[in-house]
Amino acid sequence: MRIAVTGSIATDHLMTFPGRIVDQLIPGRLDQVSLSFLADDLEIRRGGVAANISYGLGGLGLDPVLVGAVGSDFGEYEVWLKEHGVDTGAVHVSARRQTARFVCLTDQDANQIAAFYAGAMTEARDIDLGRLDPLPGLVVVAPDDPEAMLRHTARCRALGIPFAADPSQQLARLDGHQARTLLTGARLLFTNEYEATLLLERTGWSRDDVLHQAGAWITTLGADGVRIETAGHPALTVPAVAGVRTADPTGAGDAFRAGFLAALAWDLDSPHAARLGCALASLALAEVGSQVYTPDPARLTAVITETYGTAAAETIAAHLGGAPCRR
């Protein structure tokens, strides 16, 4: 199954703060906030949700189609993605705007404050998924220009293409009608725990309502693992990989999605998909930057064996054998 990943393509500016962000917040004064944090270091990395997911899929041996909008400064980044197994033929290059920028400050507790400049991403709404040839077997609708996200889901429904809804950070920009429209009919829904609560508030739906609209709801729970919910069945929790040294949490959720989606493309079940996703996320967590980790089959197999047992590792490793070890 070929997967098209729509969403942001960006340059990440990652900074670290040696203290705790919450210690700088004054109770009773949150209506007037003026804060400046002295960062210890700055890392400039390749990022963007769609590009990060595509990088992970490419590293696992799939041939993902990246769909998004960039500026004329994309050349070097495009070469990098192609070298790591990503098809960039559907990327729109703006003649007027630069590639999006993500600026993020991470404190000692892995809490983050971030800002995102859309730039060329605003032109993603002009991309028509119907022009992809051949049409993909699954489309991931990741955070992007909100109009683009809504257009992509509408085109998927019209063309009969299964899609995964991954609203993530853009939930803050979507109103109730838009949020409901985005996930209606989705084969998969991805959120983290905070986003899950926000999605219920934004849509006005109950958890059961959401499950009747989306085929499966996958919620990442940080160190507590992943919750998988489907209508009419008890929720299933898959534990995270324990003892991971967290160098930078940015992009770990994208790595999880790449692993989960790759496993589904190999016709593995959701628990195995979550295990591969967690294993890949553990590699991403140990690196600074979203596209620095290497999805090495031997290392992934070792992580899965230690965390989930030999049987799970053997099932997943049978597919990892075809994954190239790109650096």
C-alpha positions as CSV (number, residue, x, y, z in Angstrom):
1,M,0.0,0.0,0.0
2,R,1.4,3.4,-1.0
3,I,0.9,6.2,1.5
4,A,0.6,9.9,0.7
5,V,1.4,12.2,3.6
6,T,-0.1,15.7,3.4
7,G,0.9,18.5,5.8
8,S,3.6,20.8,6.9
9,I,7.2,20.9,5.6
10,A,9.3,23.2,7.7
11,T,12.7,24.1,9.2
12,D,12.9,23.6,12.9
13,H,14.7,26.1,15.2
14,L,15.0,24.1,18.5
15,M,16.2,25.7,21.7
16,T,16.6,24.3,25.3
17,F,15.8,26.1,28.6
18,P,17.6,24.7,31.6
19,G,14.8,25.6,34.0
20,R,11.1,24.9,34.1
21,I,8.6,26.9,32.1
22,V,5.9,26.5,34.7
23,D,8.1,28.2,37.3
24,Q,8.0,31.4,35.3
25,L,4.2,31.5,35.3
26,I,2.6,33.7,38.0
27,P,-0.7,32.5,39.3
28,G,-3.4,35.1,38.9
29,R,-1.4,37.0,36.3
30,L,-1.8,34.7,33.3
31,D,-4.0,37.3,31.6
32,Q,-0.9,39.4,31.1
33,V,2.2,37.4,30.2
34,S,5.5,38.8,29.0
35,L,8.2,36.3,29.2
36,S,11.7,35.9,27.7
37,F,13.8,32.7,28.1
38,L,17.5,32.6,27.8
39,A,18.2,29.4,25.9
40,D,21.3,27.3,26.3
41,D,21.7,26.3,22.7
42,L,20.1,26.3,19.2
43,E,19.7,23.5,16.8
44,I,18.4,24.2,13.2
45,R,16.9,21.0,11.8
46,R,14.7,19.8,9.0
47,G,11.1,19.3,10.1
48,G,7.4,19.7,9.5
49,V,4.9,16.9,10.4
50,A,4.4,15.6,6.9
51,A,8.1,15.6,6.1
52,N,8.9,13.9,9.4
53,I,6.3,11.1,8.9
54,S,7.5,10.6,5.3
55,Y,11.2,10.4,6.5
56,G,10.2,7.6,8.9
57,L,8.2,5.7,6.3
58,G,11.0,6.0,3.8
59,G,13.5,4.8,6.3
60,L,11.4,1.7,6.9
61,G,11.5,0.8,3.2
62,L,8.2,2.3,2.0
63,D,7.9,4.8,-0.8
64,P,5.8,7.6,0.7
65,V,4.5,10.5,-1.4
66,L,5.0,13.8,0.3
67,V,2.3,16.4,-0.4
68,G,2.8,20.0,0.8
69,A,3.9,23.5,-0.1
70,V,7.4,24.9,0.2
71,G,9.4,27.9,-0.9
72,S,12.3,28.2,-3.3
73,D,14.7,27.5,-0.4
74,F,13.6,23.8,-0.4
75,G,16.3,22.5,-2.8
76,E,18.8,21.1,-0.2
77,Y,16.0,19.7,1.9
78,E,14.4,18.0,-1.1
79,V,17.6,16.3,-1.9
80,W,17.8,15.0,1.7
81,L,14.3,13.6,1.6
82,K,14.8,11.9,-1.8
83,E,18.0,10.3,-0.4
84,H,15.9,8.9,2.4
85,G,13.2,7.3,0.3
86,V,10.6,10.0,0.0
87,D,8.8,10.9,-3.3
88,T,8.7,14.7,-3.5
89,G,7.1,14.9,-6.9
90,A,3.8,16.2,-5.4
91,V,5.4,19.0,-3.5
92,H,4.2,22.5,-4.6
93,V,7.0,25.2,-4.8
94,S,5.8,28.7,-4.1
95,A,7.1,31.6,-6.2
96,R,6.4,34.1,-3.4
97,R,6.9,32.6,0.0
98,Q,9.6,30.8,2.0
99,T,9.3,27.4,3.5
100,A,7.5,27.3,6.9
101,R,9.5,27.9,10.1
102,F,8.9,26.1,13.5
103,V,10.5,27.7,16.6
104,C,10.4,25.7,19.8
105,L,11.7,26.1,23.3
106,T,12.0,22.9,25.4
107,D,12.5,23.0,29.2
108,Q,14.1,20.4,31.6
109,D,10.7,18.6,32.0
110,A,10.3,18.3,28.2
111,N,7.5,20.9,28.3
112,Q,7.5,23.1,25.2
113,I,6.4,26.6,24.0
114,A,6.4,26.9,20.2
115,A,5.5,29.2,17.3
116,F,4.9,28.3,13.7
117,Y,5.2,30.6,10.7
118,A,3.2,29.1,7.8
119,G,4.9,30.8,4.9
120,A,4.5,28.8,1.7
121,M,2.3,26.3,3.5
122,T,-0.7,28.6,3.0
123,E,-0.6,27.6,-0.7
124,A,-1.2,23.9,0.1
125,R,-4.9,24.6,-0.3
126,D,-4.3,24.8,-4.0
127,I,-3.0,21.2,-4.2
128,D,-5.4,18.6,-5.7
129,L,-5.0,15.0,-4.5
130,G,-6.9,13.9,-7.6
131,R,-3.8,14.6,-9.6
132,L,-1.7,12.0,-7.9
133,D,-0.9,9.2,-10.3
134,P,-1.4,6.5,-9.2
135,L,-3.8,7.4,-6.4
136,P,-2.5,6.3,-3.0
137,G,-4.0,3.5,-0.9
138,L,-4.1,5.8,2.1
139,V,-3.8,9.6,2.6
140,V,-2.5,11.0,5.9
141,V,-4.0,14.5,6.6
142,A,-1.5,15.9,9.0
143,P,-1.3,19.5,10.3
144,D,-1.3,21.9,7.4
145,D,-3.0,25.0,6.1
146,P,-6.5,24.5,7.6
147,E,-8.2,25.0,4.2
148,A,-5.9,22.4,2.7
149,M,-6.7,19.9,5.4
150,L,-10.4,20.2,4.8
151,R,-10.0,20.1,1.0
152,H,-7.8,16.9,1.3
153,T,-10.4,15.1,3.4
154,A,-13.2,16.2,1.0
155,R,-11.2,14.9,-2.0
156,C,-10.5,11.6,-0.2
157,R,-14.2,11.1,0.3
158,A,-15.0,12.0,-3.3
159,L,-12.3,9.7,-4.7
160,G,-12.9,6.9,-2.3
161,I,-9.4,7.0,-0.8
162,P,-9.1,5.9,2.9
163,F,-7.6,8.7,5.0
164,A,-6.1,9.2,8.4
165,A,-7.0,12.4,10.3
166,D,-4.1,13.9,12.3
167,P,-5.2,17.4,13.3
168,S,-2.6,17.8,16.1
169,Q,-1.6,21.4,16.6
170,Q,-4.1,22.7,14.1
171,L,-7.0,21.9,16.5
172,A,-6.4,25.3,18.0
173,R,-7.2,26.9,14.6
174,L,-10.3,24.8,13.7
175,D,-13.8,25.6,14.8
176,G,-16.3,22.9,15.8
177,H,-17.7,22.4,12.3
178,Q,-14.3,22.2,10.7
179,A,-13.1,19.7,13.4
180,R,-16.1,17.5,12.8
181,T,-15.7,17.7,9.1
182,L,-12.0,16.8,9.3
183,L,-12.5,13.5,11.1
184,T,-15.8,12.3,9.7
185,G,-15.2,9.1,7.8
186,A,-11.5,8.8,8.7
187,R,-10.1,5.3,8.7
188,L,-7.7,6.4,11.5
189,L,-7.6,9.3,14.0
190,F,-4.3,10.3,15.6
191,T,-4.0,12.6,18.7
192,N,-2.0,12.9,21.9
193,E,-3.8,12.9,25.2
194,Y,-4.1,16.7,25.4
195,E,-5.4,16.9,21.8
196,A,-7.9,14.1,22.5
197,T,-9.5,16.3,25.2
198,L,-9.3,19.4,23.0
199,L,-10.9,17.5,20.1
200,L,-13.9,16.4,22.3
201,E,-14.3,20.0,23.4
202,R,-14.0,21.4,19.9
203,T,-16.3,19.0,18.2
204,G,-18.9,18.9,21.0
205,W,-19.0,15.1,20.5
206,S,-18.7,12.3,23.1
207,R,-15.9,9.7,22.9
208,D,-18.5,7.3,21.4
209,D,-19.5,9.8,18.8
210,V,-15.9,10.2,17.7
211,L,-15.4,6.4,17.5
212,H,-18.5,6.1,15.3
213,Q,-17.0,8.6,12.9
214,A,-13.4,7.3,12.8
215,G,-12.4,3.6,12.3
216,A,-9.8,3.6,15.1
217,W,-8.6,6.3,17.5
218,I,-4.9,6.2,18.3
219,T,-3.9,8.4,21.3
220,T,-0.2,8.7,22.3
221,L,0.2,8.9,26.1
222,G,3.9,9.8,26.4
223,A,5.7,7.5,28.8
224,D,2.4,5.6,29.4
225,G,2.3,4.3,25.9
226,V,-0.5,4.3,23.3
227,R,-4.3,3.8,23.6
228,I,-6.1,2.3,20.7
229,E,-9.9,2.6,20.6
230,T,-12.5,1.3,18.2
231,A,-16.3,1.4,18.4
232,G,-17.8,-1.6,20.3
233,H,-14.5,-2.8,21.7
234,P,-12.6,-2.2,25.0
235,A,-9.7,0.2,24.7
236,L,-6.3,-1.4,24.3
237,T,-3.1,0.2,25.8
238,V,0.3,-0.7,24.4
239,P,3.1,0.3,26.8
240,A,5.9,2.6,25.7
241,V,9.6,1.7,25.5
242,A,10.9,2.2,29.0
243,G,14.2,3.8,30.0
244,V,14.6,6.0,26.9
245,R,17.0,8.9,27.3
246,T,15.0,11.9,26.0
247,A,17.3,14.3,24.1
248,D,14.5,16.1,22.4
249,P,10.7,15.2,22.2
250,T,10.2,17.1,18.9
251,G,9.2,14.7,16.2
252,A,8.7,11.7,18.4
253,G,5.0,11.6,17.7
254,D,5.7,11.8,14.0
255,A,8.1,8.9,14.2
256,F,5.4,6.9,16.1
257,R,3.0,7.6,13.2
258,A,5.5,6.5,10.7
259,G,6.0,3.2,12.5
260,F,2.3,2.6,13.0
261,L,1.4,3.4,9.4
262,A,4.3,1.2,8.0
263,A,3.0,-1.8,10.0
264,L,-0.5,-1.3,8.7
265,A,0.9,-1.1,5.2
266,W,2.5,-4.5,5.9
267,D,-1.0,-5.8,7.0
268,L,0.0,-6.2,10.6
269,D,-2.6,-5.6,13.3
270,S,-3.0,-2.4,15.4
271,P,-1.1,-3.8,18.5
272,H,1.9,-4.7,16.4
273,A,1.6,-1.3,14.6
274,A,1.7,0.5,18.0
275,R,4.7,-1.5,19.1
276,L,6.7,-0.6,16.0
277,G,5.5,3.0,16.4
278,C,6.7,3.1,20.0
279,A,10.0,1.6,19.1
280,L,10.6,4.1,16.3
281,A,9.6,6.9,18.6
282,S,12.2,5.8,21.2
283,L,14.9,6.2,18.5
284,A,13.7,9.7,17.7
285,L,13.5,10.7,21.3
286,A,17.2,10.0,21.8
287,E,18.2,12.5,19.1
288,V,18.0,16.3,18.8
289,G,16.0,16.9,15.6
290,S,13.1,15.1,13.9
291,Q,15.1,13.5,11.1
292,V,18.3,12.5,12.8
293,Y,17.5,9.0,14.0
294,T,18.2,6.0,11.8
295,P,15.5,3.2,11.5
296,D,18.1,0.5,11.7
297,P,16.3,-2.9,11.5
298,A,18.6,-4.6,14.0
299,R,18.3,-1.9,16.6
300,L,14.5,-1.8,16.2
301,T,14.3,-5.5,16.6
302,A,16.4,-5.4,19.7
303,V,14.1,-2.7,21.2
304,I,11.0,-4.6,20.3
305,T,12.3,-7.8,21.7
306,E,13.3,-6.2,25.0
307,T,10.0,-4.4,25.4
308,Y,7.4,-6.6,23.8
309,G,8.9,-10.0,23.6
310,T,10.3,-12.4,21.1
311,A,7.0,-13.2,19.3
312,A,6.2,-9.6,18.6
313,A,9.8,-8.9,17.5
314,E,9.8,-11.9,15.1
315,T,6.5,-10.8,13.5
316,I,7.6,-7.2,12.9
317,A,11.3,-8.1,12.0
318,A,10.0,-10.2,9.1
319,H,9.1,-6.9,7.4
320,L,12.0,-4.8,8.7
321,G,14.4,-7.0,6.8
322,G,13.5,-5.1,3.6
323,A,14.1,-1.7,5.2
324,P,17.3,0.1,4.1
325,C,19.6,1.5,6.7
326,R,20.0,5.0,5.4
327,R,22.2,7.6,7.1
